[in-house]
Every structure is written in structure tokens, then in C-alpha cells.
């Protein structure tokens, strides 16, 4: 393999891993002296999609619904303030309860679903596990859109004192789809 091919493969791997969730990992060392410019999630700034662009697809068999940020904001929403486990900081998230999205396409609590992120991180579990833990598809953090390089534009979060609050594998960032697992 020549040097150019190795460099290209390294770049592809680095870009595909940008934003991946690592459970129980030590935070990356600060690369800036200003706390305001540090990104605790790593990665580089990427513009969020337009409010009318599809950011989430929810599928159950032949029934599929695409959601933009504007569509999500029209649905029932909930707010949760938590000590966000990836950055150990109190943050307030606003989003749509996963139960509302499951209901929109007829996903039952006994159905196994897959959540898939933009970086292809996939998590499978029973829909009931997400709803019992009051999972939400968050689109706002502390009153503003969640930046792409910080797990946005949407991500799954769970309130404190629920079974999945401490189960970080289920906290899928930059989620792009939810579907019945195959």
C-alpha cells in the first residue's frame, strides 16, 4: 500500500470515528486555554441542517415517517434537566418523548428497535426499555440547537433516576433513524 493510500485510509477512519461515544473514557485533554472554545465532545464544527431538512426517519415495516426539526417541534415535547454524564455538567434538554415517535408508526413496547447514528453507531433494544426510561429525542440543549459536533442535531437522552440514565450505550448521539430491528 502506498503512502497516499495509507493517508487516505487514515483520514476516512478518523472522520468515521468523529463523534463516537466512548463509555467510561477519560475526557480528552484540553487543547485550548479558553473554556468557551473547548468542545468536551471532541470533533470539529459542522453546520446543523436547515430546520426543514429531514433529520430523523422512523420506520415500522411499510410505515415510514421523516421528521425535520420543524416537524419535531410541532409534536408533544418534554423538558429534562440532568447532570449530563458525558460532560458532567448540568444541562436542560427539550425533545420529543420516544413513546410519541413509536406511536406515530405503530411500534409496540415489545418490538425490538434499532437506533442508528450518523456515524453508523447502532443500538438495539426493546422499545419498552426506551419508554420505561422516559427516553427523549432531544433537539435543544440549554435553549439552543445541539451542534452537530456535540451530538446533534438530535440525540437520545434519559432523565436521572431512570434505568437507562446510567446505561450509556443507549444514549445514541446524532441519531438519524429508528426502525424495527432485523
N, C-alpha and C positions, 0 to 999 in steps of 0.2 A: 504494500500500500504506500503510495507516495505521500509526501508531506502535505500537499494541498488537500488530498482526500482525508487525511487524518485530522487536519484543522477543521474541515467542513463537518466531519462527523462529530468532533468535539463541540462545535457551535450548535449543531442540531440537538445533541444531548443536553447541553446547558439550557437552551431555550425550552426544551420539553420539560425540564425539571423546575423551571422558574415557577414559583408559587406553590410547589408541592407541600403538603402537610407532613411534618415530621413530628411524631408523638414523643414527648418527654425529651426532646432535644434541648441542649443549652442554647440560649439566644446567640445569634451571630454577634461578633464584636462590633462595636460602633465604628463607623468609618467617617463620621463627621463630628465636629465638636458641638454642633447645634442640634438639640433635641427636636427642634421643629423640622429639620430636614431629614432626620433619620426615619427610615422605613422599617419598623420592627418585624415586618413580614418578609423582608428581602425583596429582590426583584427590581424592576425598573418601571418608571411611569409609562402607562399606556392609557390613551383616551378611552373613556367609557362610551358604550354605544349610545346612539341617539335615543330619546325617550320612546320613539315609535318603532324601533328595531326589535325584532324577536330576540329575546334573551333566554327564554325557557320554553321547552316543549314537554308537555305531559301527555303520556300515551298509555292507553289500555286497549290492547288489541287493535281494532279498526278505528277506535275513537282517539283522536289527537287534537289537542288544543295548544296553540302557540300563544305565548304571552310576551308582551313588551313591558317596559317599566310602567308606561301609562296604564296598560291593562291591569297590572298587579295593583296599582294604586287605587283602582276602582273597586277592588274586591274588599271583603272584610279584612281588616288589619288588626294587629295586636302589637303592643309595645312591651319590651322586656329590658330591664336594666340588670346587668350581670358584671361580675368580675371576669372579663374575657380571658379564658385560660391560656391562649396563645401569647398574649402580651401582658398578662397580669395587670390589667387596668380596667377600672370601672367604665363601662360603655353602655349606651342605650341603643337598642336595635328596634326598628319598626319593620314589620313584614306581614306576610300572609300566612296564617296557620296552614301547615301541611295538610290538615284534615280538609280544609276548603278546596285545595288543589286536587286531593284524592277524590273528593266528592264530585268535582267537575267532570271527571271522566269515568266515574263508577268504580274506582279502586276501593276494595274492601280491606278491612283490617287484617284479614287472613291471607291476603295476596302478598307475595314476595315481590318487592320493588327494587330497582336499581337506580341509584343516583349517580350521575356521570358529570364530571367537571370538564372544563375546557382543556385541561392538561391530561385528560383521559383517566384521572383517578376515579375509580368506581367503587361504590359501596352498596352491598345488597343486604336487605333485611326485610322482615315483615312490616307492612305498612303500619300495623298496630303498634310496633315498637316506637316509630316516629311520633305517632299521635298520642300515645300514652305519656311520652316525654314532652308533649306540647311543642314539638318542633315547628319552627317558622322558617319561611324563605324570606330572609331579611334583605331589604333594598335600601334602607337608611341606617346609618350609624352616627349617633350623636347629631342628628338633624340634617346630615348631608349624605349624598350618594356615597356608596362604598367604592373606593377607587379599585380599578382592575388589579393593580399590583398589590392590593391589600385584601384580596379575597373576593372582590366584587366582580361584576356589578350586583350579583346576588349570592348569598351563601346561607347554609343551614346553620341555625343556632338553636340552643336549648336553654330554657330558664334554669336557674340554680335549683337545687333540691329535686331535680327530676332524674330518673335513671340514666339518661344519656348525657347529662351535663358533664359527667366525668368520663364518658366513653368517647374519646376524641376522634376515633375512626369515623364516626357518623357525621362529624362536623365538616361536611363537604363544602369547599370554597369554590368560587367561580363556577357554580353549578350551571349546566346547560340543559340537562334533561332528567326527567323522572319517568320510568316506564316499568311495566311488569317485567320481572326478571325472567330470563330464558333458561 
